[in-house]
Amino acid sequence: MEHQQTPSTITSDRPFRIHPAVWLIAAGIIAALAAIFVFKVAAGTVITYGFIGLMAISHLFMHGGHGGHGGHGGAPANKDGATSDTQSKDGQEGNSGSCH
């Protein structure tokens, strides 16, 4: 399956561009500081939930190359139960990225 290339969003009239991930990190830090100082949430609670959120978000980014958990199963079995010899050793020949 071939993927079509999308045109770049960077233009010459905007030489300095901040990556969207930096904006997301900055928003998370601002939200954490607001929770601590405005809403008086304990810093340990904010850190704990911050790490849980970071793990969930990073897991989504790790699946960027192959779509989801179902994309990297083992070799399919033939009708007699044997696996195909055409697959690579790890079964990842069609996947460009993997988290496992």
C-alpha positions in Angstrom: 0.0 0.0 0.0 1.5 3.3 -1.0 1.0 6.5 0.9 0.5 9.8 -0.9 2.8 12.6 0.2 1.1 15.7 1.6 2.5 19.1 0.8 4.5 20.8 3.5 2.8 23.5 5.6 6.1 25.5 5.9 6.1 28.5 3.7 8.9 30.9 2.9 7.1 33.9 4.4 7.2 32.2 7.8 10.9 31.5 8.4 10.5 30.7 12.1 7.9 28.2 13.0 7.2 26.6 16.4 6.5 22.9 16.2 2.9 21.9 17.4 4.4 19.5 20.0 6.1 22.5 21.7 2.7 24.2 21.9 1.2 21.1 23.4 4.0 20.8 26.0 3.6 24.5 26.9 -0.1 24.1 27.3 0.4 21.1 29.6 2.9 23.0 31.8 0.5 26.0 32.0 -2.4 23.7 32.9 -0.2 22.0 35.6 0.8 25.3 37.1 -2.8 26.5 37.1 -3.9 23.3 38.9 -1.2 23.7 41.5 -1.4 27.5 42.2 -5.0 28.4 41.3 -6.9 25.3 42.2 -4.6 24.2 45.1 -4.1 20.6 43.8 -1.2 18.8 45.4 2.0 18.8 43.2 2.3 15.0 43.6 -1.2 14.5 42.2 -0.5 16.8 39.2 2.8 15.0 38.5 1.1 11.5 38.8 -1.7 12.4 36.4 0.8 14.2 34.1 2.8 11.0 33.7 -0.3 8.9 33.1 -1.4 11.4 30.4 2.1 11.4 28.9 2.2 7.6 28.7 -1.2 7.5 27.0 -0.3 10.2 24.4 3.2 8.8 23.7 1.6 5.3 23.1 -0.5 6.9 20.3 2.6 8.4 18.7 4.4 5.1 18.8 1.7 3.6 16.5 2.3 6.3 13.8 3.7 3.9 11.2 1.4 0.9 11.3 -2.1 2.0 12.5 -2.8 0.1 15.6 -2.3 -3.0 17.7 -3.9 -5.3 15.0 -1.3 -4.4 12.4 1.6 -6.5 13.8 0.3 -9.9 14.5 2.1 -13.2 13.8 2.4 -14.9 10.4 -1.0 -16.1 9.1 -1.5 -19.8 9.1 -2.2 -21.8 5.9 -5.2 -24.2 5.9 -2.9 -27.1 7.0 -1.7 -25.0 10.0 1.8 -24.1 8.7 2.9 -20.5 8.5 4.0 -18.9 5.2 7.7 -18.9 4.4 7.3 -15.6 2.5 7.0 -13.5 5.7 10.0 -11.9 7.3 11.4 -13.3 10.6 9.5 -10.8 12.8 6.4 -10.3 10.7 7.0 -6.6 10.3 7.8 -6.3 6.6 4.9 -3.9 5.8 5.3 -1.7 8.9 7.4 1.4 9.0 7.2 1.9 12.7 6.6 -0.2 15.7 6.2 0.1 19.4 6.8 -3.5 20.3 
